[in-house]
Amino acid sequence: MLGIARFFDGVLLNYASPQLVKWAISKVGLVSKREFLFGVYAPSYVYGGFDKDVYTLLRIASAVVAIGAPDIVLKKFRIHKEIVAAREKLESGLIIESILDEIPPEVVELFSVHKSDKELRSYVWAVSRFGIKQIVFGYPQNFSEKTIRDLAQALFET
């Protein structure tokens, strides 16, 4: 999919860590001189004060993205075995909440934007170095008015 992205005007990556974003952009392999837009669309939790319940929702959303990720990504970042096992359990009828503890913790860092309001600036700077022009802060950032306010405040300070 990343290979054919060069035929479009842009791509929103479902990956969030700067390392994974850089890898994905390298796979697009643009040869065209036309304007091309890279963005990140990922589960997000940017917070002023950490909330364990919202973090649990972020873990679930990140796990869903990882379970849907191609095997090449899972192998590259050494989470293939665990994610394939989780995928198989979901296919057998289990719900994601029942297997959440089996999902490696690094899934949150790879597939979501999970930052304190103070850390957001360095994240935005890091991914913009690779050509990221847009960041879409996905669920559970819209969980409540407070989480939306936390993001707005963090972006204002960025």
C-alpha positions as CSV (number, residue, x, y, z in Angstrom):
1,M,0.0,0.0,0.0
2,L,2.8,2.4,0.8
3,G,4.4,1.5,-2.5
4,I,1.4,2.8,-4.5
5,A,1.0,5.9,-2.3
6,R,3.3,7.8,-4.7
7,F,0.4,7.8,-7.3
8,F,-1.7,9.9,-5.0
9,D,-1.5,13.5,-3.8
10,G,-0.7,12.5,-0.3
11,V,-1.0,9.8,2.4
12,L,-2.0,9.8,6.0
13,L,0.1,7.3,7.9
14,N,-1.5,5.2,10.6
15,Y,1.9,5.1,12.3
16,A,2.9,7.6,15.0
17,S,6.4,7.0,16.3
18,P,9.0,9.1,14.5
19,Q,11.0,5.9,13.8
20,L,8.0,4.2,12.2
21,V,7.0,7.4,10.3
22,K,10.5,7.7,8.8
23,W,10.5,4.0,7.8
24,A,7.0,4.4,6.2
25,I,8.0,7.5,4.2
26,S,11.1,5.7,2.9
27,K,8.8,3.0,1.5
28,V,6.7,5.5,-0.5
29,G,9.9,6.2,-2.5
30,L,8.7,9.3,-4.2
31,V,10.3,10.0,-7.6
32,S,7.9,12.8,-8.6
33,K,8.7,16.5,-8.2
34,R,5.0,17.4,-7.6
35,E,3.6,18.5,-4.3
36,F,3.0,15.5,-2.0
37,L,1.5,15.6,1.5
38,F,2.5,13.3,4.3
39,G,0.4,13.2,7.5
40,V,-0.1,11.1,10.6
41,Y,-3.5,9.8,11.6
42,A,-3.2,7.9,14.8
43,P,-4.9,7.2,18.1
44,S,-3.9,10.0,20.4
45,Y,-3.8,11.0,24.0
46,V,-2.1,14.3,24.7
47,Y,-2.7,15.2,28.3
48,G,-2.1,17.9,30.9
49,G,-3.0,15.5,33.8
50,F,-2.7,11.8,33.1
51,D,-5.9,9.8,33.3
52,K,-5.6,6.0,33.5
53,D,-9.0,5.3,32.0
54,V,-8.2,7.4,28.9
55,Y,-4.9,5.6,28.6
56,T,-6.7,2.2,28.6
57,L,-8.7,3.5,25.7
58,L,-5.5,4.5,24.0
59,R,-4.0,1.0,24.5
60,I,-7.1,-0.5,22.9
61,A,-7.1,1.9,19.9
62,S,-3.3,1.3,19.4
63,A,-3.8,-2.5,19.6
64,V,-6.5,-2.3,16.9
65,V,-4.1,-0.4,14.6
66,A,-1.2,-2.9,15.3
67,I,-3.5,-5.9,14.7
68,G,-4.4,-4.4,11.3
69,A,-0.8,-3.6,10.4
70,P,1.0,-5.5,7.7
71,D,3.3,-8.3,8.8
72,I,6.4,-6.5,7.3
73,V,5.8,-3.7,9.8
74,L,5.3,-6.0,12.7
75,K,8.4,-8.0,11.9
76,K,10.5,-4.8,11.4
77,F,9.6,-3.6,14.9
78,R,9.8,-7.1,16.5
79,I,6.2,-7.4,17.6
80,H,5.0,-9.9,14.9
81,K,4.7,-13.0,17.1
82,E,2.6,-11.2,19.8
83,I,0.4,-9.3,17.4
84,V,-0.3,-12.4,15.2
85,A,-1.3,-14.3,18.4
86,A,-3.6,-11.5,19.4
87,R,-5.1,-11.4,15.9
88,E,-5.8,-15.1,16.0
89,K,-7.5,-14.8,19.4
90,L,-9.7,-12.0,18.1
91,E,-10.6,-14.2,15.0
92,S,-11.6,-17.0,17.4
93,G,-14.2,-14.7,19.0
94,L,-12.4,-13.1,22.0
95,I,-12.9,-9.4,22.5
96,I,-9.9,-7.1,22.5
97,E,-10.2,-6.1,26.1
98,S,-9.6,-9.7,27.1
99,I,-6.2,-9.9,25.4
100,L,-5.0,-6.3,26.0
101,D,-2.4,-7.4,28.5
102,E,-0.8,-9.7,25.9
103,I,-0.2,-6.7,23.5
104,P,3.4,-5.5,23.9
105,P,3.6,-2.0,25.6
106,E,5.7,-0.6,22.7
107,V,2.5,-0.8,20.5
108,V,1.3,2.4,22.2
109,E,4.5,4.2,21.3
110,L,4.6,2.9,17.8
111,F,1.0,3.4,16.8
112,S,-0.3,6.3,18.8
113,V,0.6,9.9,19.8
114,H,0.9,9.5,23.6
115,K,2.5,12.6,25.0
116,S,2.2,15.0,27.9
117,D,1.4,18.6,26.9
118,K,5.1,19.4,27.6
119,E,6.3,16.6,25.2
120,L,4.1,17.4,22.3
121,R,6.4,20.1,20.8
122,S,9.3,17.8,20.5
123,Y,7.1,15.1,18.9
124,V,5.7,17.6,16.3
125,W,9.2,18.8,15.5
126,A,10.5,15.2,15.2
127,V,7.9,14.1,12.7
128,S,8.0,17.4,10.7
129,R,11.7,16.7,10.0
130,F,10.5,13.8,7.9
131,G,8.0,15.9,5.9
132,I,4.9,15.4,8.0
133,K,2.6,18.4,7.3
134,Q,-0.5,17.3,9.2
135,I,-1.3,15.3,12.4
136,V,-4.8,14.1,13.0
137,F,-5.3,13.4,16.7
138,G,-7.6,10.4,16.7
139,Y,-9.6,8.6,19.3
140,P,-9.5,8.7,22.4
141,Q,-8.4,12.3,22.2
142,N,-12.0,13.3,21.6
143,F,-13.1,11.2,24.7
144,S,-14.2,14.2,26.7
145,E,-14.2,18.0,26.8
146,K,-11.2,17.8,29.1
147,T,-9.1,15.8,26.7
148,I,-10.0,18.1,23.9
149,R,-9.0,21.1,26.0
150,D,-5.7,19.5,27.0
151,L,-4.9,19.0,23.3
152,A,-5.9,22.5,22.4
153,Q,-3.8,23.9,25.2
154,A,-0.8,21.8,24.2
155,L,-1.1,22.9,20.5
156,F,-1.4,26.5,21.5
157,E,1.9,26.2,23.4
158,T,3.5,24.4,20.5
